[in-house]
Amino acid sequence: MDIQQFGISQEFWDGHRALDIGTPIGTPIQAVGAGEVIFAGDSLTMTQEEADQFGGVPGSHPNASWAGNQVVIRHPNGLATNHAHLSGWYVSKGQQVTAGQTIGPSGVSGRTTGAHLHFEVIDLSALYAPAYGRVNPFDYIDTNAPVPEENEVPQHTRFSVDPTTSPRLAANTMWVLKTSGGTQNLNFASGTGGPGLYDAVLFLQGAGLTDGATITTRWVIVRDGRRSGYFEQEVHGSADGAFRGTATFKAPIISGDLLEVEVTSSKDSVYLQRWAADVYRFA
């Protein structure tokens, strides 16, 4: 994985002792160095000892769930690297891996608002409060990845569409969110404009989505006429059919890209009454 390609969405600081890298779902994640896999799997299956070291809040096993699927590698220099929020894993505990070997695909597992890789470097000789061995990855890896400046103010655009006639979603049929005119696909990158790291939150509201039914949202980057989907998320129904839900997006956009949203209902006769989004661009 080329860190420079995806950018740093959250850097290392006292309240977040890791790097968040804006990787779309399915991005191959490689080991930064050779070592032994000391954990691979769903963080909820960790032993208490493993959870104390790699699971988030030491001494409290249930909090390991923040990481979702993760792979931890112990390196010969006394450090370990922790890769969290993966959508799966390709290695197993005890396995020797080489530098550059793919260990799993990025994802949105655990507690996260959007797809990214949570990457930690851990000093195994310092597993005690307050940092529990978490050290700044930039001290150990070579990267020119763009990091948001501390005082950088992103460009912001708010989209809001309240259609005169609510579009009806047919079961299992994809529909792209439209502009207020109802004839063109809404490009969520059109307001801030230009390349950069995009951070967006979409809001959907409607009726007819009963208990057990879902709307699947998927952000789509359109580049040179080709559509690539990322960050599939679900909005769930209710007893009376009314629904409100959100979907997030965080990834780099290059010049000329369009950013659209596809929605697919699992149930027939679901009506979208409003869609809106706050979109931020870090240049």
C-alpha positions as CSV (number, residue, x, y, z in Angstrom):
1,M,0.0,0.0,0.0
2,D,1.3,3.4,-1.0
3,I,0.6,5.7,2.0
4,Q,1.4,8.8,-0.1
5,Q,-1.4,7.8,-2.5
6,F,-4.1,7.7,0.1
7,G,-3.0,10.3,2.6
8,I,-3.3,10.6,6.4
9,S,-6.8,11.3,7.6
10,Q,-5.8,11.6,11.2
11,E,-2.3,11.9,12.5
12,F,-0.6,10.8,15.7
13,W,-1.3,12.8,18.8
14,D,-1.8,12.1,22.5
15,G,-5.5,11.3,22.1
16,H,-4.9,9.1,19.0
17,R,-1.6,7.3,19.2
18,A,-1.8,5.9,15.6
19,L,-2.1,7.0,12.0
20,D,-5.4,6.8,10.2
21,I,-4.8,6.2,6.5
22,G,-7.7,6.9,4.1
23,T,-7.8,3.5,2.3
24,P,-11.0,2.5,0.4
25,I,-12.5,-0.9,1.3
26,G,-10.5,-3.8,-0.1
27,T,-7.2,-1.9,-0.5
28,P,-4.3,-4.5,0.0
29,I,-2.5,-3.9,3.2
30,Q,1.2,-5.0,3.4
31,A,3.5,-5.6,6.2
32,V,6.0,-2.7,6.6
33,G,8.7,-5.2,7.7
34,A,9.5,-8.9,8.3
35,G,8.2,-10.5,11.5
36,E,5.9,-13.0,13.2
37,V,2.2,-12.6,13.3
38,I,1.1,-12.6,16.9
39,F,-2.6,-11.9,16.3
40,A,-4.8,-12.2,13.3
41,G,-8.6,-12.1,13.4
42,D,-11.6,-10.5,15.0
43,S,-10.5,-8.5,18.0
44,L,-13.4,-10.0,20.0
45,T,-11.6,-13.4,19.9
46,M,-8.5,-12.0,21.7
47,T,-7.3,-13.5,25.0
48,Q,-7.3,-11.1,27.9
49,E,-3.5,-10.8,27.6
50,E,-3.8,-9.9,23.9
51,A,-6.5,-7.4,24.6
52,D,-4.4,-5.7,27.2
53,Q,-1.6,-5.2,24.7
54,F,-3.4,-4.6,21.4
55,G,-7.1,-4.2,22.0
56,G,-7.5,-0.6,22.9
57,V,-8.3,-0.1,26.6
58,P,-6.0,-2.4,28.6
59,G,-7.6,-4.6,31.2
60,S,-11.1,-4.3,29.6
61,H,-11.6,-7.1,27.0
62,P,-15.0,-5.9,25.6
63,N,-13.3,-2.7,24.4
64,A,-11.2,-4.7,22.0
65,S,-14.2,-4.5,19.7
66,W,-13.2,-1.0,18.5
67,A,-10.5,-2.5,16.2
68,G,-12.7,-5.0,14.4
69,N,-10.5,-7.3,12.3
70,Q,-6.8,-6.7,12.9
71,V,-3.4,-8.1,12.3
72,V,-0.5,-7.6,14.7
73,I,3.1,-8.4,13.7
74,R,6.1,-8.6,16.0
75,H,9.3,-7.4,14.4
76,P,12.9,-8.4,15.3
77,N,13.7,-4.8,16.6
78,G,11.3,-5.1,19.6
79,L,8.5,-3.3,17.9
80,A,5.1,-4.5,16.8
81,T,2.8,-3.1,14.1
82,N,-1.0,-3.2,14.5
83,H,-3.4,-3.0,11.5
84,A,-7.0,-2.4,12.5
85,H,-10.5,-2.1,10.8
86,L,-9.6,-4.7,8.2
87,S,-12.3,-6.5,6.2
88,G,-10.4,-9.8,6.6
89,W,-7.0,-11.3,7.1
90,Y,-4.7,-13.5,4.9
91,V,-2.3,-14.6,7.6
92,S,-2.5,-16.6,10.9
93,K,-0.9,-16.4,14.3
94,G,2.6,-17.8,14.4
95,Q,3.2,-17.2,10.7
96,Q,6.4,-15.5,9.5
97,V,5.8,-12.7,7.0
98,T,8.1,-10.7,4.8
99,A,8.3,-7.0,4.2
100,G,5.7,-6.0,1.6
101,Q,3.6,-9.2,2.0
102,T,-0.1,-8.6,1.8
103,I,-1.7,-9.4,5.2
104,G,-5.3,-8.4,4.5
105,P,-7.7,-6.0,2.8
106,S,-8.7,-2.7,4.5
107,G,-12.3,-2.2,5.6
108,V,-14.7,-0.7,8.1
109,S,-14.9,-3.4,10.8
110,G,-15.0,-2.4,14.5
111,R,-16.0,1.1,15.6
112,T,-15.3,3.5,12.7
113,T,-17.2,6.1,10.7
114,G,-15.7,5.1,7.4
115,A,-13.2,2.9,5.7
116,H,-9.5,3.5,6.7
117,L,-6.5,1.7,8.1
118,H,-5.7,2.4,11.7
119,F,-2.0,1.8,11.9
120,E,0.0,1.6,15.2
121,V,3.6,1.0,16.0
122,I,4.0,-0.5,19.5
123,D,7.2,-0.7,21.6
124,L,6.8,-4.1,23.2
125,S,9.2,-3.1,26.1
126,A,6.9,-0.3,27.2
127,L,3.4,-1.9,27.6
128,Y,2.3,0.3,30.5
129,A,0.3,3.5,31.1
130,P,-0.3,6.0,29.7
131,A,0.7,5.1,26.2
132,Y,1.0,1.3,26.4
133,G,3.9,1.3,24.0
134,R,2.2,3.3,21.2
135,V,4.9,5.4,19.5
136,N,4.7,7.7,16.6
137,P,4.9,5.7,13.3
138,F,6.5,8.6,11.5
139,D,9.6,7.9,13.7
140,Y,9.9,4.4,12.1
141,I,8.5,4.4,8.6
142,D,9.6,6.4,5.6
143,T,6.7,8.2,4.0
144,N,5.9,11.5,2.3
145,A,2.2,11.1,2.9
146,P,0.2,14.3,3.0
147,V,-0.9,15.2,6.6
148,P,-3.6,17.8,7.3
149,E,-1.9,20.9,8.8
150,E,-2.9,21.6,12.4
151,N,-4.6,24.9,11.5
152,E,-5.7,23.9,8.0
153,V,-9.3,24.9,7.3
154,P,-11.0,22.6,4.8
155,Q,-13.3,23.9,2.1
156,H,-16.9,23.0,3.0
157,T,-20.0,22.5,0.9
158,R,-23.5,21.6,2.1
159,F,-25.8,19.8,-0.3
160,S,-29.6,19.5,0.4
161,V,-32.3,18.1,-1.9
162,D,-36.0,18.0,-0.9
163,P,-37.7,16.6,-4.1
164,T,-41.2,17.8,-5.0
165,T,-42.0,14.2,-5.7
166,S,-40.3,11.6,-3.5
167,P,-38.5,9.0,-5.7
168,R,-39.8,5.4,-5.2
169,L,-37.1,2.8,-4.8
170,A,-37.9,-0.7,-6.2
171,A,-36.6,-3.7,-4.4
172,N,-33.0,-4.6,-5.2
173,T,-32.7,-1.9,-7.9
174,M,-29.9,0.6,-7.7
175,W,-30.7,4.3,-8.0
176,V,-28.3,7.2,-8.0
177,L,-29.1,10.3,-5.9
178,K,-30.0,13.2,-8.2
179,T,-29.8,16.9,-8.1
180,S,-32.9,19.0,-7.2
181,G,-34.0,18.9,-10.8
182,G,-34.3,15.1,-10.6
183,T,-32.6,14.5,-14.0
184,Q,-28.8,14.5,-13.2
185,N,-26.7,12.5,-10.8
186,L,-25.6,14.6,-7.9
187,N,-21.8,15.1,-7.9
188,F,-20.8,15.6,-4.3
189,A,-17.4,16.8,-5.4
190,S,-18.8,19.7,-7.4
191,G,-19.0,22.2,-4.6
192,T,-15.5,22.2,-3.0
193,G,-14.0,21.3,-6.4
194,G,-10.5,20.1,-7.1
195,P,-8.3,17.3,-5.9
196,G,-7.7,16.6,-2.2
197,L,-8.7,14.5,0.8
198,Y,-12.5,14.4,0.9
199,D,-14.4,13.8,4.2
200,A,-18.2,13.6,3.7
201,V,-21.3,12.7,5.7
202,L,-24.5,11.9,3.9
203,F,-28.0,12.1,5.4
204,L,-31.0,10.2,4.1
205,Q,-34.7,10.5,5.2
206,G,-37.8,8.7,3.9
207,A,-40.7,6.4,4.5
208,G,-41.7,2.8,3.7
209,L,-38.6,1.0,5.1
210,T,-40.1,-1.4,7.6
211,D,-38.3,-3.5,10.3
212,G,-35.8,-5.9,8.8
213,A,-35.5,-3.9,5.6
214,T,-32.4,-1.9,4.6
215,I,-31.1,0.6,2.2
216,T,-27.5,0.0,1.1
217,T,-25.6,3.1,0.3
218,R,-22.4,3.1,-1.8
219,W,-20.2,6.0,-2.6
220,V,-18.9,5.9,-6.1
221,I,-15.9,7.7,-7.7
222,V,-16.4,8.2,-11.4
223,R,-13.1,8.5,-13.2
224,D,-12.8,8.6,-17.0
225,G,-16.3,7.1,-17.3
226,R,-15.5,4.2,-15.0
227,R,-17.4,3.7,-11.8
228,S,-15.6,2.4,-8.6
229,G,-17.7,1.8,-5.5
230,Y,-16.5,2.3,-1.9
231,F,-17.8,2.4,1.7
232,E,-21.0,0.3,1.5
233,Q,-23.1,1.2,4.5
234,E,-26.7,0.4,5.6
235,V,-29.7,2.4,6.7
236,H,-32.2,0.3,8.7
237,G,-36.0,0.3,8.7
238,S,-38.4,0.9,11.6
239,A,-41.7,-0.3,12.8
240,D,-43.6,2.5,11.2
241,G,-41.4,2.6,8.1
242,A,-39.9,6.0,8.7
243,F,-36.1,6.1,8.5
244,R,-33.2,8.5,8.9
245,G,-29.6,7.4,8.4
246,T,-26.1,8.5,7.6
247,A,-23.3,7.3,5.4
248,T,-19.7,8.5,5.5
249,F,-16.9,8.9,3.0
250,K,-13.2,9.6,3.5
251,A,-10.7,9.2,0.6
252,P,-8.6,11.2,-1.8
253,I,-10.2,12.6,-5.0
254,I,-8.1,13.6,-8.0
255,S,-8.8,16.3,-10.6
256,G,-11.8,15.4,-12.8
257,D,-13.3,12.8,-10.5
258,L,-17.0,12.8,-9.8
259,L,-18.4,11.6,-6.4
260,E,-21.8,10.1,-6.5
261,V,-24.0,7.9,-4.2
262,E,-25.9,4.8,-5.2
263,V,-28.8,3.5,-3.0
264,T,-30.4,0.1,-3.2
265,S,-33.4,-0.9,-1.1
266,S,-34.1,-4.5,0.0
267,K,-37.8,-3.7,-0.1
268,D,-40.2,-2.4,-2.7
269,S,-42.0,0.9,-2.5
270,V,-39.5,2.8,-0.3
271,Y,-39.6,6.6,-0.7
272,L,-36.7,9.0,-0.4
273,Q,-38.0,12.3,1.0
274,R,-34.7,14.1,1.5
275,W,-31.0,13.7,1.1
276,A,-28.2,16.0,2.2
277,A,-24.5,16.0,2.8
278,D,-21.7,18.0,4.4
279,V,-18.6,17.7,2.3
280,Y,-15.1,18.8,3.4
281,R,-12.0,19.0,1.2
282,F,-8.5,19.2,2.5
283,A,-6.4,20.5,-0.3
